[in-house]
Amino acid sequence: MVSYIVYFAIILLLPIYAQMKVKSTFKKYSKVRSTSGMNGAQVARTILDANGLHDVKVVESSGFLTDHYNPMTKIVALSSQNYHESSVAGSAVAAHEVGHAIQHKEAYTFLTLRHKLVPVANISSNASWIFIMIGMLATFPSLMLLGIVLLAVGVVFQIVTLPVEFNASNRAMNQMVSLGIIRNEEEPHAKKVLNAAALTYVAAAAVAVLELVRLILIYSGMANRDE
């Protein structure tokens, strides 16, 4: 009983903590004006052009921290605050999204793999719980196992996402430093913003792995009872 309480506390609180951390860190460093005076849109455009990505557009996106890169349309979308304002946080986020565009250009292995997994992961993740729930309720281990296998595809997607995000952040830091977008004293602040954002992906992957392990243990118990 205690182990279940600890387990559910982890899977519920870890994502909440990660979201709170990224919001508080972003809020703190969005108030720190960057010495370059460049807003997020200018940061993104500068890095894109420096890497020969003149065909990638930078657009404004509504909402809070809705920043993303769309490889299908070759668009870097920045949330309104990051698009217009000049801050260390905005620069870091903009550079991170451009990091994905650079990955796309260079056919970064893990990014390519993640793109291939997207349609499979979406279908398998949605279908997995149907088989898992029916298997558990009907005490049908084989059906539950099928659901677990489908769920595992989604877990693999979460794990593959980690190197993609960390690599994009490393690229972001290198580009900002080499192009003079941030100075030495700003580097630790930018890293904190990027690390906080990465924590959300780490939390998601950790929760996914824990849930998969829990279901595997349940399945093992059901299979042993049927023997």
Protein Blocks (a to p, Z undefined) as FASTA:
>chain_A
ZZmmmmmmmmmmmmmmmmmmmmmmmmmmmmpccfklpafklmmmmmmmmnopambccddd
edehiaccdfklopacddfklmmpccfklmmmmmmmmmmmmmmmnopaklmmmmmmmmmm
mmmmmmmmmmmmmmmmnopaklmmmmmmmmmmmmmmmmmmmmmmmmmmmmmmmmmmmnom
acfklmmmmmmmmmmmmmmmmmmmmmmmmmmmmmmmmmmmmmmmmZZ
